[in-house]
Structure formats: structure tokens, C-alpha cells
């Protein structure tokens, strides 16, 4: 699976590569595409709280936990199973829903990078490449 | 497979921090909000067909991100 680099501009440093890729999720509105940040620093694929409603996930039946980010800030989370829909493939991963609606969509390592695919950031081709093991 | 390289700077300047729903075809922002719930409420007010958009988090312009 191959995705083109995305970019943003930061005043102090100039153009910065952003590893955003499009991933489909099956919601109550149909299959919708979301920009996920390919985050090798994130254990779990992570979504904001409101997505539980859109994905019809009953959080009272999910295992509750905590997630810690930069600065040690901890937020309540729930562990779920989430099918990630790609053009030719659907990959089910364990993911977390945070108790916040500002959380970005993060693609984490569990059930993906460590066991199914290599993640390559090809600076020559300017692509993010997922290579099946 | 997405083949378009995008620059999110304009999104950040106008809508960040928050979430946007942008058209897959034109790249134009069709709904936005300070958080995902508000973005969805904006989309519902506009009767937006969400199968034609991509939903994306937009960071605050000019601020470094660390996730």
C-alpha cells in the first residue's frame, strides 16, 4: 500500500512532511474516509470520543483504561476492535477511543506495524509505503 | 489509492486547531469545527453527504505537533 507524502508549512522551519494517510471506517453514515497520522510513537490506533457514536460502539461494554501523552497528561480511554478499510484490504486492529473530542486520528503500531506490515517512509519517492510481511 | 499530495497549511491557518471535512474531488473544506463533534454538527446542519469527503484533524497554525 502506497500513500503520497502530505505537507504543512511552519514559520520557523519551513515545509514539513506530514505522514497522513486516508483510512476508511464503517460508520452509521456509511464508509467514510479519515486522515490518520501514521504514528510510530503511538502504541494503539487512537480516535476521539465522538467516534464511538459514529461507529456504534457501546463503551459501557469496552475495557476502560488510560492513555498518557506528552507531558504525562493522562486521558481516560476505552479499548476497542476497529476494522481499518483500505482499497484492497481490511485490517482489524485493537484501538483506543479517548475521552476527548480533540484527539487526532492516530494510526498506532499494535496489530499492524509489529506483526503484519513494515512501514517505510520513502524520502526518495515521497511516499509512505506499507509492505506486507 | 490517494495520489494527491496536499499541503495542509491553508487548512491550519483558517480552521486550526480543529477538524475539517474536505471534498475528495476539489479539496475544498465543506464543514469544520473546533472538535470532531462540532464538525459533525456543522456537516449535519449543511446536510453534507459524508461519503464524498475526507475528515481530517487540523493542527493550530505555527505550532509544533508532538503526538
Backbone of each chain as ProteinMPNN parsed JSONL, in Angstrom:
{"seq_chain_A": "XXXXXXXXXXXXXXXXXXXXXXXXXXXXXXXXXXXXXXXXXXXXXXXXXXXXXXXXXXXXXXXXXXXXXXXXXXXXXXXXXXXXXXXXXXXXXXXXXXXXXXXXXXXXXXXXXXXXXXXXXXXXXXXXXXXXX", "coords_chain_A": {"N_chain_A": [[0.864, -1.176, 0.0], [0.583, 2.172, -0.861], [1.143, 5.59, -0.157], [1.001, 9.07, -0.875], [3.342, 11.579, 0.284], [2.257, 14.072, 2.59], [2.072, 17.599, 3.319], [2.891, 20.413, 5.447], [3.317, 23.87, 6.339], [5.593, 25.406, 8.465], [6.304, 28.345, 10.203], [8.868, 28.762, 11.449], [10.487, 26.707, 10.527], [9.908, 25.96, 7.919], [8.855, 23.93, 5.112], [7.22, 20.988, 6.109], [7.105, 17.528, 6.293], [4.211, 15.511, 6.554], [2.977, 12.589, 7.79], [0.266, 11.699, 6.853], [-2.382, 9.499, 6.099], [-5.088, 8.139, 4.141], [-7.789, 6.477, 5.574], [-10.465, 4.183, 5.621], [-13.451, 4.032, 7.555], [-16.117, 2.135, 8.876], [-19.054, 3.629, 9.353], [-22.116, 4.911, 10.892], [-23.011, 6.497, 8.904], [-22.189, 5.374, 6.607], [-19.304, 4.146, 4.725], [-16.676, 6.07, 5.572], [-13.97, 8.225, 4.814], [-11.018, 8.96, 6.624], [-8.361, 11.096, 7.618], [-5.561, 9.691, 8.842], [-2.868, 9.965, 11.079], [0.193, 8.514, 10.6], [1.627, 7.076, 13.159], [4.342, 6.178, 14.651], [5.052, 6.398, 17.244], [2.877, 5.858, 18.754], [1.21, 3.53, 20.715], [-1.321, 2.359, 20.303], [-3.827, 2.511, 17.726], [-5.746, 5.42, 17.59], [-8.679, 7.223, 18.443], [-11.007, 10.038, 18.556], [-13.481, 10.775, 21.139], [-16.215, 11.168, 20.228], [-16.407, 9.515, 18.065], [-17.17, 7.026, 18.905], [-19.932, 7.02, 18.962], [-20.451, 7.389, 16.236], [-19.413, 5.084, 15.194], [-20.989, 3.254, 16.311], [-20.347, 2.05, 18.791], [-20.574, 0.535, 21.883], [-19.512, 1.865, 24.664], [-19.772, 1.173, 27.313], [-19.468, -1.486, 27.403], [-16.901, -1.869, 26.753], [-13.389, -2.279, 27.537], [-12.077, -0.195, 29.989], [-9.413, 2.17, 30.263], [-6.305, 4.004, 30.601], [-4.588, 6.556, 28.773], [-1.435, 7.919, 28.137], [0.148, 10.93, 27.241], [2.271, 13.415, 25.746], [4.13, 15.192, 28.191], [3.059, 13.833, 30.216], [0.378, 13.942, 30.534], [-2.623, 12.387, 31.229], [-5.344, 10.565, 29.853], [-8.651, 9.288, 29.963], [-9.439, 6.205, 28.411], [-10.913, 3.822, 26.114], [-10.706, 0.434, 25.185], [-10.997, -0.945, 22.001], [-12.09, -2.931, 19.142], [-11.176, -2.366, 15.83], [-12.017, -2.164, 12.503], [-9.923, -1.294, 9.869], [-10.259, 0.199, 6.845], [-8.899, -0.28, 3.757], [-8.146, 0.286, 0.239], [-7.759, -2.318, -0.998], [-7.947, -4.083, 1.069], [-8.834, -5.019, 4.4], [-7.998, -4.315, 7.66], [-8.087, -5.469, 10.891], [-7.682, -3.931, 13.929], [-6.625, -3.592, 17.349], [-7.744, -0.804, 19.121], [-7.924, 2.518, 20.567], [-10.351, 4.587, 22.114], [-10.501, 7.89, 23.043], [-11.356, 9.968, 25.899], [-11.929, 12.475, 24.882], [-12.762, 15.036, 22.52], [-11.019, 16.254, 20.841], [-8.914, 14.791, 20.053], [-6.57, 13.763, 17.631], [-6.801, 11.574, 14.705], [-4.996, 8.781, 15.03], [-2.707, 6.438, 13.709], [-1.639, 3.617, 15.116], [0.922, 1.298, 16.381], [0.19, -1.341, 17.255], [-1.002, -4.521, 16.286], [-0.51, -4.04, 13.664], [1.935, -2.581, 12.537], [3.823, -4.123, 13.944], [3.289, -6.795, 13.413], [2.103, -7.348, 10.919], [2.773, -5.63, 8.784], [5.547, -3.836, 7.307], [6.509, -0.491, 7.829], [7.419, 1.986, 5.72], [9.066, 5.025, 5.189], [9.531, 6.568, 2.469], [11.784, 8.675, 1.355], [12.839, 9.309, -1.04], [10.984, 8.687, -3.05], [8.938, 10.07, -2.0], [6.858, 8.889, -0.554], [4.657, 7.099, 1.707], [4.978, 3.821, 2.603], [3.42, 0.753, 2.991], [4.447, -2.376, 3.59], [3.657, -5.699, 3.151], [4.319, -8.354, 5.396]], "CA_chain_A": [[0.0, 0.0, 0.0], [1.454, 3.345, -1.029], [0.452, 6.855, 0.048], [1.922, 10.191, -1.106], [3.623, 12.465, 1.408], [1.489, 15.304, 2.731], [2.96, 18.63, 3.849], [2.404, 21.657, 6.015], [4.371, 24.88, 6.448], [5.772, 26.001, 9.787], [7.091, 29.585, 10.001], [10.264, 28.714, 11.902], [11.286, 25.632, 9.917], [9.598, 25.781, 6.508], [7.966, 22.82, 4.735], [7.373, 19.81, 6.97], [6.394, 16.326, 5.85], [3.199, 15.025, 7.491], [2.595, 11.245, 7.341], [-1.176, 11.449, 6.881], [-2.9, 8.612, 5.053], [-6.549, 8.014, 4.197], [-8.261, 5.173, 6.017], [-11.921, 4.139, 5.696], [-14.09, 3.44, 8.728], [-17.536, 1.871, 8.633], [-19.817, 4.414, 10.321], [-23.563, 4.903, 10.682], [-23.26, 7.277, 7.687], [-21.543, 4.661, 5.519], [-17.845, 4.097, 4.86], [-16.156, 7.437, 5.478], [-12.51, 8.283, 4.881], [-10.429, 9.856, 7.615], [-6.914, 11.243, 7.567], [-4.883, 9.174, 10.022], [-1.442, 10.232, 11.162], [0.956, 7.291, 10.829], [2.334, 7.492, 14.365], [5.116, 5.064, 15.203], [5.18, 6.612, 18.68], [1.607, 5.549, 19.397], [1.005, 2.088, 20.855], [-2.602, 1.965, 19.723], [-4.604, 3.395, 16.865], [-6.488, 6.236, 18.551], [-9.751, 8.045, 17.872], [-11.674, 10.889, 19.549], [-14.639, 10.223, 21.836], [-17.471, 11.216, 19.464], [-16.408, 8.445, 17.063], [-17.864, 5.854, 19.457], [-21.323, 7.138, 18.488], [-20.477, 7.221, 14.783], [-19.066, 3.687, 14.904], [-21.965, 2.454, 17.062], [-19.618, 1.258, 19.789], [-21.092, 0.7, 23.237], [-18.319, 1.952, 25.508], [-20.014, 0.548, 28.616], [-19.049, -2.887, 27.281], [-15.478, -1.883, 26.393], [-12.476, -2.214, 28.682], [-11.598, 1.171, 30.221], [-8.011, 2.269, 30.659], [-5.789, 5.368, 30.482], [-3.514, 6.771, 27.802], [-0.591, 9.036, 28.549], [0.822, 11.558, 26.111], [3.38, 14.336, 26.037], [3.997, 15.91, 29.448], [2.459, 12.968, 31.228], [-1.071, 14.146, 30.616], [-3.332, 11.118, 31.049], [-6.755, 10.697, 29.495], [-9.384, 8.02, 30.016], [-9.637, 5.601, 27.092], [-11.554, 2.522, 26.05], [-10.082, -0.431, 24.19], [-11.994, -1.488, 21.067], [-11.561, -3.53, 17.908], [-11.537, -1.428, 14.778], [-11.604, -2.503, 11.134], [-9.389, -0.198, 9.062], [-10.597, -0.183, 5.47], [-8.025, 0.214, 2.701], [-8.747, -0.077, -1.06], [-7.761, -3.749, -1.308], [-7.662, -4.817, 2.293], [-9.341, -4.51, 5.677], [-7.161, -4.809, 8.753], [-8.728, -5.224, 12.184], [-6.672, -3.649, 14.954], [-7.074, -3.084, 18.644], [-7.609, 0.651, 19.085], [-8.47, 3.162, 21.759], [-11.152, 5.804, 21.975], [-10.176, 8.728, 24.197], [-12.477, 10.717, 26.474], [-11.781, 13.843, 24.398], [-13.189, 15.177, 21.124], [-9.992, 16.967, 20.073], [-7.848, 13.837, 19.717], [-6.433, 13.465, 16.203], [-6.847, 10.169, 14.333], [-3.618, 8.288, 15.021], [-2.521, 5.027, 13.362], [-0.618, 3.109, 16.024], [1.703, 0.124, 15.973], [-0.37, -2.641, 17.655], [-1.739, -5.327, 15.304], [-0.252, -3.547, 12.295], [3.365, -2.466, 12.236], [4.655, -5.143, 14.562], [3.006, -8.185, 13.027], [1.569, -7.556, 9.576], [3.367, -4.799, 7.743], [6.612, -2.876, 7.569], [6.156, 0.878, 7.446], [8.591, 2.661, 5.164], [8.887, 6.422, 4.803], [10.456, 6.647, 1.345], [12.046, 10.091, 1.103], [13.189, 9.464, -2.454], [9.731, 8.674, -3.824], [7.967, 10.893, -1.277], [5.687, 8.055, -0.266], [4.592, 6.219, 2.872], [4.753, 2.514, 1.993], [3.156, -0.36, 3.9], [4.866, -3.592, 2.906], [3.173, -6.859, 3.895], [5.401, -9.252, 5.798]], "C_chain_A": [[0.906, 1.233, 0.0], [0.637, 4.614, -0.927], [1.434, 7.996, -0.192], [2.159, 10.977, 0.174], [2.624, 13.623, 1.402], [2.407, 16.317, 3.411], [2.179, 19.718, 4.577], [3.598, 22.598, 6.114], [4.408, 25.401, 7.869], [6.689, 27.203, 9.655], [8.561, 29.469, 10.377], [11.115, 27.724, 11.123], [10.99, 25.416, 8.439], [8.698, 24.59, 6.262], [8.28, 21.588, 5.574], [6.515, 18.673, 6.419], [5.433, 15.852, 6.942], [2.742, 13.65, 7.009], [1.112, 10.955, 7.544], [-1.542, 10.485, 5.766], [-4.412, 8.503, 5.217], [-6.929, 6.583, 4.571], [-9.781, 5.237, 6.107], [-12.372, 3.493, 6.989], [-15.564, 3.257, 8.404], [-18.347, 2.569, 9.725], [-21.308, 4.291, 10.036], [-23.945, 5.698, 9.436], [-22.706, 6.581, 6.449], [-20.037, 4.601, 5.742], [-17.299, 5.489, 4.561], [-14.639, 7.372, 5.578], [-12.045, 9.332, 5.881], [-8.93, 9.935, 7.363], [-6.345, 10.755, 8.899], [-3.418, 9.548, 9.947], [-0.733, 8.915, 11.471], [1.93, 7.582, 11.967], [3.073, 6.317, 14.986], [5.311, 5.209, 16.709], [3.926, 6.265, 19.461], [1.428, 4.04, 19.476], [-0.225, 1.658, 20.044], [-3.106, 2.984, 18.714], [-5.619, 4.101, 17.751], [-7.5, 7.12, 17.836], [-10.374, 8.92, 18.956], [-13.01, 10.307, 20.0], [-15.891, 10.122, 20.981], [-17.551, 10.085, 18.444], [-17.073, 7.176, 17.59], [-19.314, 5.848, 18.974], [-21.382, 6.841, 16.99], [-20.173, 5.779, 14.379], [-20.009, 2.713, 15.602], [-21.261, 1.498, 18.038], [-20.188, 1.58, 21.162], [-19.91, 0.693, 24.208], [-18.524, 1.323, 26.889], [-19.611, -0.923, 28.592], [-17.564, -2.997, 26.93], [-14.618, -1.766, 27.652], [-11.922, -0.799, 28.809], [-10.146, 1.138, 30.673], [-7.604, 3.739, 30.631], [-4.709, 5.416, 29.43], [-2.742, 8.004, 28.227], [0.135, 9.597, 27.347], [1.971, 12.438, 26.565], [3.117, 15.068, 27.354], [3.326, 15.101, 30.527], [0.975, 13.143, 31.404], [-1.788, 12.849, 30.293], [-4.795, 11.386, 30.732], [-7.398, 9.317, 29.541], [-9.604, 7.519, 28.601], [-10.372, 4.278, 27.232], [-10.916, 1.722, 24.93], [-11.155, -1.065, 23.319], [-11.292, -2.254, 19.959], [-12.071, -2.686, 16.75], [-11.081, -1.916, 13.413], [-11.145, -1.25, 10.381], [-9.539, -0.604, 7.6], [-9.662, 0.518, 4.489], [-8.609, -0.248, 1.367], [-8.817, -1.569, -1.336], [-7.69, -4.644, -0.084], [-8.379, -4.185, 3.475], [-8.521, -5.148, 6.787], [-7.842, -4.455, 10.062], [-7.639, -5.049, 13.236], [-7.353, -3.336, 16.278], [-6.766, -1.596, 18.671], [-8.165, 1.238, 20.375], [-9.277, 4.389, 21.363], [-10.901, 6.621, 23.226], [-11.422, 9.472, 24.678], [-12.341, 12.205, 26.119], [-12.223, 13.899, 22.938], [-12.182, 15.936, 20.264], [-8.852, 16.058, 19.658], [-7.767, 13.65, 18.209], [-6.6, 11.96, 15.955], [-5.407, 9.69, 14.165], [-3.584, 6.808, 14.641], [-1.354, 4.509, 14.185], [-0.037, 1.785, 15.56], [0.994, -1.217, 16.184], [-1.235, -3.236, 16.551], [-1.488, -4.887, 13.865], [1.241, -3.56, 12.018], [4.137, -3.665, 12.764], [4.431, -6.542, 13.995], [2.602, -8.383, 11.563], [2.358, -6.84, 8.481], [4.63, -4.113, 8.254], [6.098, -1.516, 7.131], [7.426, 1.568, 6.975], [8.24, 4.083, 4.768], [9.938, 6.696, 3.721], [10.66, 8.101, 0.942], [12.396, 10.346, -0.365], [11.915, 9.585, -3.301], [8.666, 9.569, -3.195], [6.671, 10.119, -1.022], [5.823, 7.353, 1.079], [4.191, 4.857, 2.317], [4.534, 1.474, 3.079], [3.455, -1.648, 3.129], [4.457, -4.799, 3.748], [4.331, -7.816, 4.194], [5.295, -10.601, 5.081]], "O_chain_A": [[1.867, 1.317, 0.765], [-0.432, 4.721, -1.528], [2.584, 7.912, 0.238], [1.291, 11.037, 1.045], [2.204, 14.09, 0.343], [3.411, 15.936, 4.013], [0.985, 19.913, 4.355], [4.747, 22.174, 5.989], [3.379, 25.794, 8.42], [7.757, 27.092, 9.052], [9.417, 30.025, 9.688], [12.335, 27.876, 11.059], [11.765, 24.74, 7.762], [7.861, 24.263, 7.103], [9.437, 21.197, 5.731], [5.336, 18.86, 6.119], [5.8, 15.797, 8.116], [2.173, 13.547, 5.922], [0.747, 10.068, 8.316], [-1.081, 10.625, 4.633], [-4.948, 8.745, 6.298], [-6.459, 5.617, 3.97], [-10.334, 6.217, 6.605], [-11.765, 2.534, 7.466], [-16.183, 4.098, 7.752], [-18.328, 2.15, 10.883], [-21.716, 3.652, 9.066], [-25.074, 5.591, 8.957], [-22.749, 7.143, 5.355], [-19.548, 4.959, 6.813], [-17.44, 6.011, 3.455], [-14.09, 6.567, 6.33], [-12.597, 10.429, 5.972], [-8.308, 8.959, 6.944], [-6.615, 11.336, 9.95], [-2.797, 9.461, 8.888], [-1.02, 8.274, 12.482], [2.941, 8.255, 11.765], [2.496, 5.551, 15.757], [5.693, 4.25, 17.379], [3.907, 6.364, 20.687], [1.482, 3.344, 18.462], [-0.174, 0.737, 19.229], [-2.839, 4.18, 18.838], [-6.281, 3.463, 18.57], [-7.225, 7.687, 16.778], [-10.287, 8.595, 20.14], [-13.591, 9.456, 19.327], [-16.567, 9.093, 21.003], [-18.644, 9.731, 18.001], [-17.496, 6.332, 16.799], [-19.856, 4.8, 18.622], [-22.269, 6.121, 16.533], [-20.631, 5.314, 13.335], [-19.849, 1.497, 15.498], [-21.555, 0.304, 18.087], [-20.274, 2.743, 21.557], [-19.373, -0.367, 24.531], [-17.552, 0.979, 27.56], [-19.434, -1.536, 29.645], [-17.033, -4.102, 26.823], [-15.047, -1.238, 28.677], [-11.361, -0.261, 27.854], [-9.708, 0.218, 31.363], [-8.462, 4.622, 30.638], [-3.995, 4.437, 29.215], [-3.326, 9.011, 28.627], [0.674, 8.851, 26.529], [2.561, 12.23, 27.626], [1.996, 15.515, 27.6], [3.053, 15.602, 31.617], [0.375, 12.567, 32.311], [-1.595, 12.273, 29.223], [-5.404, 12.311, 31.269], [-6.773, 8.311, 29.203], [-9.915, 8.296, 27.698], [-10.445, 3.695, 28.314], [-10.621, 2.255, 23.86], [-12.11, -1.652, 23.829], [-10.066, -2.232, 19.847], [-13.25, -2.334, 16.694], [-9.881, -2.069, 13.184], [-11.886, -0.273, 10.271], [-9.008, -1.63, 7.173], [-9.636, 1.745, 4.402], [-9.495, -1.102, 1.362], [-9.825, -2.05, -1.854], [-7.403, -5.836, -0.197], [-8.517, -2.964, 3.547], [-8.371, -6.368, 6.843], [-8.141, -3.289, 10.321], [-6.783, -5.917, 13.409], [-8.495, -2.881, 16.321], [-5.674, -1.171, 18.295], [-8.794, 0.541, 21.17], [-8.942, 5.116, 20.427], [-11.064, 6.126, 24.341], [-12.411, 9.586, 23.954], [-12.603, 13.078, 26.947], [-12.074, 12.922, 22.204], [-12.452, 16.23, 19.099], [-7.92, 16.499, 18.985], [-8.787, 13.402, 17.565], [-6.546, 11.166, 16.894], [-4.692, 10.139, 13.269], [-4.345, 6.011, 15.188], [-0.211, 4.916, 13.977], [-0.418, 1.227, 14.531], [1.171, -2.136, 15.384], [-2.079, -2.56, 15.964], [-2.188, -5.322, 12.951], [1.747, -4.454, 11.34], [5.027, -4.17, 12.08], [5.317, -7.39, 14.096], [2.748, -9.483, 11.029], [2.577, -7.38, 7.397], [4.777, -3.844, 9.446], [5.338, -1.411, 6.169], [8.385, 1.717, 7.733], [7.239, 4.319, 4.093], [11.087, 7.015, 4.025], [9.813, 8.691, 0.27], [12.261, 11.464, -0.86], [11.795, 10.469, -4.15], [7.613, 9.798, -3.79], [5.564, 10.613, -1.239], [6.925, 7.051, 1.536], [3.174, 4.745, 1.633], [5.359, 1.326, 3.981], [2.792, -1.96, 2.14], [4.853, -4.917, 4.908], [5.201, -8.048, 3.354], [6.126, -11.483, 5.299]]}, "seq_chain_B": "XXXXXXXXXXXXXXXXXXXXXXXXXXXXXXXXXXXXXXXXXXXXXXXXXXXXXXXXXXXXXXXXXXX", "coords_chain_B": {"N_chain_B": [[-6.446, 4.432, -4.41], [-5.05, 7.158, -2.722], [-3.577, 9.689, -4.593], [-2.839, 12.205, -4.454], [-0.835, 14.855, -3.447], [-1.001, 16.826, -0.637], [-1.06, 20.114, 0.782], [-1.401, 21.149, 3.94], [-1.378, 23.624, 5.085], [-3.013, 25.866, 4.503], [-5.439, 25.007, 5.512], [-4.844, 24.836, 8.231], [-4.31, 27.508, 8.854], [-6.784, 28.72, 8.517], [-8.718, 27.117, 9.825], [-7.624, 25.791, 11.991], [-6.922, 25.173, 15.51], [-8.625, 22.056, 15.018], [-11.224, 20.201, 13.343], [-11.801, 19.252, 9.954], [-13.994, 18.663, 7.161], [-13.247, 17.798, 4.051], [-13.726, 18.1, 0.519], [-13.364, 15.255, -1.511], [-12.972, 15.511, -4.197], [-12.505, 18.258, -4.91], [-10.986, 19.306, -2.866], [-11.848, 21.308, -1.294], [-12.91, 22.795, 1.778], [-15.757, 21.705, 3.412], [-17.123, 21.463, 5.753], [-16.568, 22.291, 9.201], [-15.101, 22.356, 12.521], [-14.376, 23.069, 16.005], [-13.876, 20.812, 17.428], [-14.267, 17.234, 16.903], [-16.931, 16.565, 17.247], [-18.282, 19.009, 16.938], [-17.62, 19.516, 14.308], [-19.011, 17.468, 12.991], [-21.587, 18.284, 13.67], [-21.747, 20.666, 12.248], [-21.573, 19.631, 9.664], [-23.954, 18.163, 9.568], [-25.86, 20.171, 9.806], [-25.559, 21.309, 7.355], [-26.419, 19.335, 5.725], [-24.621, 17.52, 4.589], [-23.198, 15.155, 2.341], [-21.409, 12.678, 3.539], [-19.935, 10.686, 2.406], [-18.572, 11.699, 0.34], [-16.44, 13.127, 1.247], [-13.338, 13.761, 3.025], [-12.387, 13.371, 6.341], [-10.54, 15.264, 8.571], [-8.081, 15.945, 11.058], [-6.967, 19.128, 12.033], [-4.129, 20.851, 12.799], [-3.122, 23.561, 15.003], [-2.074, 26.527, 13.409], [1.334, 27.214, 12.896], [2.29, 26.061, 15.17], [4.248, 23.595, 16.738], [3.763, 20.071, 16.407], [3.367, 17.223, 18.51], [2.774, 14.003, 18.849]], "CA_chain_B": [[-5.36, 4.919, -3.547], [-4.854, 8.593, -2.829], [-2.332, 10.0, -5.299], [-2.675, 13.651, -4.411], [-0.049, 15.427, -2.359], [-1.694, 18.025, -0.161], [-0.433, 20.993, 1.748], [-2.458, 21.463, 4.898], [-1.124, 24.93, 5.704], [-4.175, 26.754, 4.374], [-6.452, 24.499, 6.448], [-4.418, 25.215, 9.579], [-4.44, 28.96, 9.042], [-8.178, 29.145, 8.566], [-9.602, 26.294, 10.651], [-6.952, 25.116, 13.088], [-6.995, 23.727, 15.616], [-9.974, 21.506, 14.925], [-11.434, 19.163, 12.342], [-12.476, 19.674, 8.727], [-14.428, 17.665, 6.175], [-12.943, 18.425, 2.769], [-14.185, 17.35, -0.641], [-12.362, 14.386, -2.136], [-12.738, 15.939, -5.59], [-11.971, 19.616, -5.074], [-10.125, 19.676, -1.744], [-12.449, 22.45, -0.589], [-13.481, 22.476, 3.085], [-17.216, 21.792, 3.35], [-17.615, 21.57, 7.138], [-15.459, 22.378, 10.137], [-15.474, 22.569, 13.919], [-13.249, 23.105, 16.945], [-13.593, 19.425, 17.746], [-14.896, 16.339, 15.936], [-18.384, 16.62, 17.415], [-18.748, 20.265, 16.326], [-17.501, 19.368, 12.862], [-20.143, 16.664, 12.558], [-22.808, 19.102, 13.783], [-21.715, 21.589, 11.104], [-21.885, 18.826, 8.477], [-25.382, 17.807, 9.618], [-26.616, 21.41, 9.512], [-25.438, 21.573, 5.915], [-26.881, 18.133, 5.011], [-23.481, 17.108, 3.788], [-23.006, 13.735, 2.063], [-20.068, 12.447, 4.071], [-19.179, 9.71, 1.613], [-17.789, 12.427, -0.653], [-15.434, 13.958, 1.904], [-12.358, 13.166, 3.926], [-12.404, 14.085, 7.619], [-9.145, 15.408, 8.965], [-7.711, 16.834, 12.146], [-6.146, 20.245, 11.57], [-3.439, 21.431, 13.956], [-3.038, 25.017, 15.052], [-1.021, 27.009, 12.522], [2.518, 27.795, 13.503], [2.627, 25.379, 16.421], [4.806, 22.259, 16.502], [2.936, 18.97, 16.893], [4.061, 16.048, 19.031], [1.745, 13.063, 19.277]], "C_chain_B": [[-5.175, 6.415, -3.794], [-3.534, 8.895, -3.517], [-2.008, 11.477, -5.206], [-1.845, 14.046, -3.204], [-0.726, 16.709, -1.918], [-0.799, 18.825, 0.774], [-1.532, 21.494, 2.674], [-2.33, 22.839, 5.528], [-2.347, 25.828, 5.659], [-5.296, 26.311, 5.307], [-6.119, 24.965, 7.858], [-4.654, 26.694, 9.842], [-5.888, 29.346, 9.264], [-8.994, 28.397, 9.622], [-8.93, 25.672, 11.88], [-7.008, 25.881, 14.401], [-8.438, 23.236, 15.551], [-10.032, 20.393, 13.892], [-12.137, 19.77, 11.131], [-12.958, 18.454, 7.958], [-14.191, 18.326, 4.828], [-13.33, 17.5, 1.624], [-13.047, 16.518, -1.216], [-11.993, 14.902, -3.52], [-12.002, 17.267, -5.645], [-10.961, 20.002, -3.999], [-10.687, 20.82, -0.924], [-13.058, 21.988, 0.731], [-14.983, 22.73, 3.047], [-17.85, 21.89, 4.737], [-16.4, 21.639, 8.051], [-15.976, 22.6, 11.535], [-14.246, 22.519, 14.8], [-12.9, 21.711, 17.463], [-14.425, 18.549, 16.816], [-16.42, 16.406, 16.02], [-18.949, 17.866, 16.734], [-18.64, 20.203, 14.811], [-18.66, 18.56, 12.314], [-21.448, 17.457, 12.638], [-22.893, 20.094, 12.629], [-22.103, 20.848, 9.826], [-23.371, 18.474, 8.417], [-26.255, 19.009, 9.319], [-26.646, 21.672, 8.025], [-25.923, 20.4, 5.067], [-25.807, 17.576, 4.074], [-23.47, 15.585, 3.563], [-21.559, 13.387, 2.43], [-19.263, 11.424, 3.276], [-18.328, 10.411, 0.544], [-16.689, 13.288, -0.067], [-14.394, 13.101, 2.609], [-12.38, 14.022, 5.193], [-10.999, 14.087, 8.188], [-8.989, 16.317, 10.169], [-6.794, 17.917, 11.574], [-5.453, 20.864, 12.775], [-3.471, 22.959, 13.91], [-1.867, 25.476, 14.204], [0.143, 27.57, 13.325], [2.963, 27.149, 14.79], [3.175, 23.992, 16.086], [3.894, 21.207, 17.102], [3.815, 17.847, 17.408], [3.01, 15.098, 19.555], [2.364, 11.73, 19.689]], "O_chain_B": [[-5.15, 6.87, -4.938], [-2.485, 8.419, -3.085], [-1.036, 11.952, -5.794], [-2.117, 13.623, -2.08], [-0.995, 17.585, -2.74], [0.081, 18.292, 1.449], [-2.467, 22.172, 2.248], [-3.104, 23.181, 6.421], [-2.686, 26.476, 6.649], [-6.027, 27.148, 5.838], [-6.992, 25.43, 8.592], [-5.132, 27.083, 10.907], [-6.19, 30.199, 10.1], [-9.873, 28.988, 10.249], [-9.611, 25.087, 12.722], [-7.13, 27.106, 14.402], [-9.359, 23.93, 15.983], [-9.033, 19.732, 13.605], [-12.957, 20.678, 11.262], [-12.408, 17.361, 8.086], [-14.855, 19.307, 4.493], [-13.27, 16.277, 1.746], [-11.926, 16.997, -1.386], [-10.856, 14.755, -3.967], [-10.995, 17.396, -6.341], [-10.167, 20.922, -4.196], [-10.062, 21.256, 0.043], [-13.655, 20.913, 0.798], [-15.43, 23.822, 2.698], [-18.984, 22.349, 4.874], [-15.335, 21.116, 7.724], [-17.13, 22.98, 11.732], [-13.204, 21.997, 14.405], [-11.771, 21.46, 17.885], [-15.208, 19.068, 16.021], [-17.113, 16.316, 15.007], [-19.964, 17.797, 16.04], [-19.472, 20.772, 14.104], [-19.236, 18.918, 11.286], [-22.314, 17.318, 11.775], [-23.973, 20.34, 12.092], [-22.864, 21.363, 9.006], [-23.975, 18.487, 7.344], [-27.28, 18.881, 8.65], [-27.628, 22.19, 7.492], [-25.855, 20.45, 3.839], [-26.074, 17.218, 2.927], [-23.709, 14.82, 4.497], [-20.618, 13.753, 1.725], [-18.051, 11.31, 3.454], [-17.468, 9.787, -0.078], [-16.07, 14.083, -0.774], [-14.553, 11.89, 2.764], [-12.39, 15.25, 5.119], [-10.349, 13.045, 8.276], [-9.677, 17.331, 10.289], [-5.945, 17.637, 10.728], [-6.122, 21.355, 13.684], [-3.81, 23.556, 12.889], [-0.787, 24.888, 14.263], [-0.042, 28.3, 14.299], [3.899, 27.619, 15.437], [2.618, 23.295, 15.239], [3.317, 21.411, 18.17], [4.864, 17.548, 16.838], [2.411, 15.354, 20.599], [1.645, 10.811, 20.081]]}, "name": "protein", "num_of_chains": 2, "seq": "XXXXXXXXXXXXXXXXXXXXXXXXXXXXXXXXXXXXXXXXXXXXXXXXXXXXXXXXXXXXXXXXXXXXXXXXXXXXXXXXXXXXXXXXXXXXXXXXXXXXXXXXXXXXXXXXXXXXXXXXXXXXXXXXXXXXXXXXXXXXXXXXXXXXXXXXXXXXXXXXXXXXXXXXXXXXXXXXXXXXXXXXXXXXXXXXXXXXXXXX"}
